[in-house]
Each structure stands twice: as C-alpha cells, then as structure tokens.
Amino acid sequence: MNDVAPVATRKGKFSPFKWDDALLLDGQLSEDERAIRDAAHEFCQDKLFPRVLMANRLESSTAKS
C-alpha cells in the first residue's frame, strides 16, 4: 500500500531555476554594476582563489585564534 500522495507539478507556471542567479539579480544590474561585479569576480579568481587552494592543500590558516 502506498500512503504517499503524488506531488503535483506546476510545469509551465514557473521558469527553470537558475543556480548561478537564484534571485534573478543579474537583470536588475546596470552596465556599470555588471562591470564591477565582473572585476570583483576576476580578482577573486586570479588573486584569492590560488591562496585559498594552497592553504587548503597545506592545511594551514592565517587566522589567529
């Protein structure tokens, strides 16, 4: 016996979920704001990510407790 009722789907009522822009903020940004966002993303990928990756590999931290 199956006591669980099937979940109703609402196909067509909602657009597909966008994981990279969950709150749909990208469409609300001006061109200048997009440029700032892209520059910050590039900085994080070029400068910060390699440091975090290396710290993770070495299991080290610069945080003082």
N, CA, C and O atoms as CSV, one atom per row, in Angstrom:
chain,resi,resn,atom,element,x,y,z
A,1,MET,N,N,0.837,-1.183,0.000
A,1,MET,CA,C,0.000,0.000,0.000
A,1,MET,C,C,0.875,1.237,0.000
A,1,MET,O,O,1.845,1.325,0.752
A,2,ASN,N,N,0.536,2.162,-0.823
A,2,ASN,CA,C,1.273,3.411,-0.937
A,2,ASN,C,C,0.442,4.528,-0.324
A,2,ASN,O,O,-0.564,4.948,-0.895
A,3,ASP,N,N,0.865,5.006,0.840
A,3,ASP,CA,C,0.124,6.050,1.541
A,3,ASP,C,C,0.559,7.462,1.156
A,3,ASP,O,O,-0.037,8.439,1.610
A,4,VAL,N,N,1.587,7.573,0.328
A,4,VAL,CA,C,2.111,8.877,-0.044
A,4,VAL,C,C,1.418,9.349,-1.312
A,4,VAL,O,O,1.426,8.665,-2.335
A,5,ALA,N,N,0.820,10.531,-1.226
A,5,ALA,CA,C,0.151,11.098,-2.395
A,5,ALA,C,C,1.192,11.669,-3.350
A,5,ALA,O,O,2.196,12.220,-2.900
A,6,PRO,N,N,0.978,11.551,-4.638
A,6,PRO,CA,C,1.940,12.111,-5.593
A,6,PRO,C,C,1.980,13.633,-5.499
A,6,PRO,O,O,0.965,14.282,-5.247
A,7,VAL,N,N,3.157,14.180,-5.705
A,7,VAL,CA,C,3.346,15.624,-5.647
A,7,VAL,C,C,2.922,16.224,-6.984
A,7,VAL,O,O,3.375,15.787,-8.042
A,8,ALA,N,N,2.065,17.209,-6.927
A,8,ALA,CA,C,1.612,17.870,-8.146
A,8,ALA,C,C,2.721,18.764,-8.689
A,8,ALA,O,O,3.359,19.502,-7.939
A,9,THR,N,N,2.937,18.691,-9.970
A,9,THR,CA,C,3.943,19.553,-10.599
A,9,THR,C,C,3.251,20.719,-11.275
A,9,THR,O,O,2.100,20.626,-11.699
A,10,ARG,N,N,3.969,21.804,-11.362
A,10,ARG,CA,C,3.415,23.022,-11.963
A,10,ARG,C,C,4.208,23.379,-13.200
A,10,ARG,O,O,4.763,24.475,-13.280
A,11,LYS,N,N,4.272,22.505,-14.137
A,11,LYS,CA,C,5.026,22.771,-15.353
A,11,LYS,C,C,4.377,23.921,-16.110
A,11,LYS,O,O,3.156,23.992,-16.243
A,12,GLY,N,N,5.213,24.806,-16.597
A,12,GLY,CA,C,4.724,25.924,-17.379
A,12,GLY,C,C,4.450,27.177,-16.569
A,12,GLY,O,O,4.468,28.277,-17.122
A,13,LYS,N,N,4.198,27.042,-15.278
A,13,LYS,CA,C,3.897,28.215,-14.474
A,13,LYS,C,C,5.168,28.940,-14.045
A,13,LYS,O,O,5.179,30.167,-13.950
A,14,PHE,N,N,6.247,28.182,-13.784
A,14,PHE,CA,C,7.498,28.763,-13.342
A,14,PHE,C,C,8.572,28.525,-14.394
A,14,PHE,O,O,8.556,27.523,-15.109
A,15,SER,N,N,9.497,29.460,-14.472
A,15,SER,CA,C,10.634,29.261,-15.376
A,15,SER,C,C,11.642,28.339,-14.692
A,15,SER,O,O,11.611,28.193,-13.470
A,16,PRO,N,N,12.520,27.726,-15.453
A,16,PRO,CA,C,13.528,26.844,-14.845
A,16,PRO,C,C,14.419,27.613,-13.874
A,16,PRO,O,O,14.741,28.780,-14.097
A,17,PHE,N,N,14.809,26.940,-12.793
A,17,PHE,CA,C,15.632,27.571,-11.762
A,17,PHE,C,C,17.051,27.803,-12.284
A,17,PHE,O,O,17.643,26.923,-12.908
A,18,LYS,N,N,17.586,28.988,-12.024
A,18,LYS,CA,C,18.946,29.337,-12.431
A,18,LYS,C,C,19.831,29.349,-11.195
A,18,LYS,O,O,19.717,30.240,-10.353
A,19,TRP,N,N,20.711,28.362,-11.085
A,19,TRP,CA,C,21.572,28.255,-9.912
A,19,TRP,C,C,22.572,29.392,-9.824
A,19,TRP,O,O,22.914,29.820,-8.721
A,20,ASP,N,N,23.051,29.894,-10.951
A,20,ASP,CA,C,24.049,30.962,-10.919
A,20,ASP,C,C,23.440,32.335,-10.642
A,20,ASP,O,O,24.173,33.276,-10.334
A,21,ASP,N,N,22.124,32.471,-10.745
A,21,ASP,CA,C,21.440,33.730,-10.441
A,21,ASP,C,C,20.082,33.401,-9.814
A,21,ASP,O,O,19.031,33.677,-10.393
A,22,ALA,N,N,20.130,32.808,-8.621
A,22,ALA,CA,C,18.920,32.290,-7.982
A,22,ALA,C,C,17.871,33.367,-7.712
A,22,ALA,O,O,16.673,33.098,-7.797
A,23,LEU,N,N,18.308,34.576,-7.391
A,23,LEU,CA,C,17.365,35.658,-7.079
A,23,LEU,C,C,17.076,36.553,-8.281
A,23,LEU,O,O,16.402,37.576,-8.156
A,24,LEU,N,N,17.591,36.159,-9.443
A,24,LEU,CA,C,17.398,36.903,-10.693
A,24,LEU,C,C,17.849,38.361,-10.562
A,24,LEU,O,O,17.188,39.277,-11.051
A,25,LEU,N,N,18.981,38.553,-9.898
A,25,LEU,CA,C,19.508,39.901,-9.696
A,25,LEU,C,C,20.250,40.420,-10.917
A,25,LEU,O,O,20.371,41.633,-11.090
A,26,ASP,N,N,20.744,39.541,-11.756
A,26,ASP,CA,C,21.542,39.959,-12.908
A,26,ASP,C,C,20.764,40.907,-13.824
A,26,ASP,O,O,21.332,41.856,-14.364
A,27,GLY,N,N,19.489,40.653,-13.994
A,27,GLY,CA,C,18.672,41.504,-14.853
A,27,GLY,C,C,18.406,42.871,-14.268
A,27,GLY,O,O,17.963,43.770,-14.983
A,28,GLN,N,N,18.663,43.052,-12.983
A,28,GLN,CA,C,18.408,44.326,-12.320
A,28,GLN,C,C,19.653,45.216,-12.246
A,28,GLN,O,O,19.573,46.367,-11.818
A,29,LEU,N,N,20.807,44.675,-12.668
A,29,LEU,CA,C,22.057,45.437,-12.581
A,29,LEU,C,C,22.231,46.332,-13.795
A,29,LEU,O,O,21.853,45.977,-14.911
A,30,SER,N,N,22.814,47.509,-13.553
A,30,SER,CA,C,23.162,48.392,-14.666
A,30,SER,C,C,24.469,47.886,-15.288
A,30,SER,O,O,25.107,46.986,-14.743
A,31,GLU,N,N,24.853,48.444,-16.392
A,31,GLU,CA,C,26.089,48.036,-17.072
A,31,GLU,C,C,27.313,48.288,-16.189
A,31,GLU,O,O,28.238,47.476,-16.159
A,32,ASP,N,N,27.318,49.419,-15.467
A,32,ASP,CA,C,28.424,49.723,-14.552
A,32,ASP,C,C,28.490,48.713,-13.412
A,32,ASP,O,O,29.575,48.273,-13.031
A,33,GLU,N,N,27.334,48.346,-12.868
A,33,GLU,CA,C,27.305,47.370,-11.779
A,33,GLU,C,C,27.769,45.999,-12.248
A,33,GLU,O,O,28.428,45.278,-11.499
A,34,ARG,N,N,27.432,45.632,-13.481
A,34,ARG,CA,C,27.921,44.362,-14.037
A,34,ARG,C,C,29.436,44.391,-14.202
A,34,ARG,O,O,30.110,43.393,-13.951
A,35,ALA,N,N,29.970,45.535,-14.626
A,35,ALA,CA,C,31.418,45.656,-14.790
A,35,ALA,C,C,32.134,45.512,-13.446
A,35,ALA,O,O,33.175,44.860,-13.361
A,36,ILE,N,N,31.577,46.118,-12.402
A,36,ILE,CA,C,32.155,46.000,-11.060
A,36,ILE,C,C,32.075,44.555,-10.581
A,36,ILE,O,O,33.045,44.028,-10.037
A,37,ARG,N,N,30.924,43.909,-10.778
A,37,ARG,CA,C,30.761,42.508,-10.389
A,37,ARG,C,C,31.773,41.614,-11.108
A,37,ARG,O,O,32.385,40.738,-10.496
A,38,ASP,N,N,31.941,41.843,-12.403
A,38,ASP,CA,C,32.880,41.030,-13.183
A,38,ASP,C,C,34.321,41.270,-12.754
A,38,ASP,O,O,35.118,40.333,-12.703
A,39,ALA,N,N,34.662,42.528,-12.443
A,39,ALA,CA,C,36.027,42.838,-11.987
A,39,ALA,C,C,36.299,42.189,-10.627
A,39,ALA,O,O,37.386,41.658,-10.399
A,40,ALA,N,N,35.322,42.231,-9.731
A,40,ALA,CA,C,35.486,41.595,-8.421
A,40,ALA,C,C,35.624,40.083,-8.570
A,40,ALA,O,O,36.441,39.466,-7.886
A,41,HIS,N,N,34.846,39.491,-9.443
A,41,HIS,CA,C,34.927,38.044,-9.681
A,41,HIS,C,C,36.293,37.670,-10.250
A,41,HIS,O,O,36.897,36.684,-9.826
A,42,GLU,N,N,36.778,38.454,-11.206
A,42,GLU,CA,C,38.091,38.183,-11.800
A,42,GLU,C,C,39.206,38.307,-10.756
A,42,GLU,O,O,40.123,37.486,-10.727
A,43,PHE,N,N,39.129,39.330,-9.902
A,43,PHE,CA,C,40.123,39.495,-8.843
A,43,PHE,C,C,40.122,38.293,-7.904
A,43,PHE,O,O,41.177,37.765,-7.554
A,44,CYS,N,N,38.935,37.871,-7.504
A,44,CYS,CA,C,38.837,36.724,-6.590
A,44,CYS,C,C,39.400,35.459,-7.221
A,44,CYS,O,O,40.097,34.694,-6.556
A,45,GLN,N,N,39.108,35.236,-8.481
A,45,GLN,CA,C,39.607,34.035,-9.151
A,45,GLN,C,C,41.117,34.091,-9.368
A,45,GLN,O,O,41.798,33.076,-9.227
A,46,ASP,N,N,41.644,35.265,-9.708
A,46,ASP,CA,C,43.079,35.391,-10.021
A,46,ASP,C,C,43.953,35.510,-8.776
A,46,ASP,O,O,45.040,34.935,-8.735
A,47,LYS,N,N,43.505,36.235,-7.776
A,47,LYS,CA,C,44.357,36.544,-6.622
A,47,LYS,C,C,44.021,35.724,-5.372
A,47,LYS,O,O,44.921,35.214,-4.705
A,48,LEU,N,N,42.743,35.598,-5.059
A,48,LEU,CA,C,42.362,34.959,-3.805
A,48,LEU,C,C,42.252,33.442,-3.905
A,48,LEU,O,O,42.712,32.727,-3.015
A,49,PHE,N,N,41.650,32.951,-4.975
A,49,PHE,CA,C,41.423,31.518,-5.100
A,49,PHE,C,C,42.710,30.698,-5.035
A,49,PHE,O,O,42.719,29.673,-4.352
A,50,PRO,N,N,43.803,31.090,-5.708
A,50,PRO,CA,C,45.035,30.303,-5.588
A,50,PRO,C,C,45.557,30.240,-4.153
A,50,PRO,O,O,46.076,29.204,-3.737
A,51,ARG,N,N,45.429,31.317,-3.393
A,51,ARG,CA,C,45.877,31.318,-1.995
A,51,ARG,C,C,45.028,30.393,-1.140
A,51,ARG,O,O,45.553,29.659,-0.303
A,52,VAL,N,N,43.729,30.427,-1.347
A,52,VAL,CA,C,42.828,29.560,-0.586
A,52,VAL,C,C,43.088,28.100,-0.947
A,52,VAL,O,O,43.121,27.238,-0.068
A,53,LEU,N,N,43.270,27.827,-2.212
A,53,LEU,CA,C,43.540,26.468,-2.663
A,53,LEU,C,C,44.831,25.932,-2.051
A,53,LEU,O,O,44.871,24.796,-1.578
A,54,MET,N,N,45.886,26.746,-2.058
A,54,MET,CA,C,47.169,26.316,-1.489
A,54,MET,C,C,47.061,26.133,0.030
A,54,MET,O,O,47.609,25.174,0.574
A,55,ALA,N,N,46.376,27.024,0.705
A,55,ALA,CA,C,46.194,26.897,2.150
A,55,ALA,C,C,45.412,25.622,2.480
A,55,ALA,O,O,45.692,24.953,3.475
A,56,ASN,N,N,44.451,25.302,1.652
A,56,ASN,CA,C,43.683,24.084,1.871
A,56,ASN,C,C,44.564,22.855,1.657
A,56,ASN,O,O,44.492,21.897,2.428
A,57,ARG,N,N,45.384,22.877,0.630
A,57,ARG,CA,C,46.267,21.744,0.366
A,57,ARG,C,C,47.277,21.549,1.485
A,57,ARG,O,O,47.603,20.417,1.842
A,58,LEU,N,N,47.771,22.649,2.038
A,58,LEU,CA,C,48.769,22.579,3.097
A,58,LEU,C,C,48.144,22.488,4.488
A,58,LEU,O,O,48.846,22.384,5.494
A,59,GLU,N,N,46.826,22.530,4.525
A,59,GLU,CA,C,46.081,22.503,5.777
A,59,GLU,C,C,46.562,23.569,6.734
A,59,GLU,O,O,46.781,23.311,7.918
A,60,SER,N,N,46.722,24.760,6.213
A,60,SER,CA,C,47.172,25.882,7.041
A,60,SER,C,C,46.142,26.991,7.024
A,60,SER,O,O,45.249,27.034,6.177
A,61,SER,N,N,46.293,27.884,7.982
A,61,SER,CA,C,45.406,29.016,8.092
A,61,SER,C,C,46.186,30.202,8.637
A,61,SER,O,O,47.093,30.033,9.452
A,62,THR,N,N,45.836,31.394,8.192
A,62,THR,CA,C,46.486,32.583,8.722
A,62,THR,C,C,45.646,33.222,9.812
A,62,THR,O,O,46.045,34.231,10.393
A,63,ALA,N,N,44.486,32.645,10.097
A,63,ALA,CA,C,43.609,33.193,11.131
A,63,ALA,C,C,44.215,32.945,12.517
A,63,ALA,O,O,44.725,31.861,12.801
A,64,LYS,N,N,44.148,33.951,13.355
A,64,LYS,CA,C,44.647,33.852,14.733
A,64,LYS,C,C,43.487,33.576,15.655
A,64,LYS,O,O,42.469,34.264,15.583
A,65,SER,N,N,43.611,32.590,16.517
A,65,SER,CA,C,42.544,32.263,17.459
A,65,SER,C,C,42.847,32.815,18.827
A,65,SER,O,O,42.056,32.637,19.754
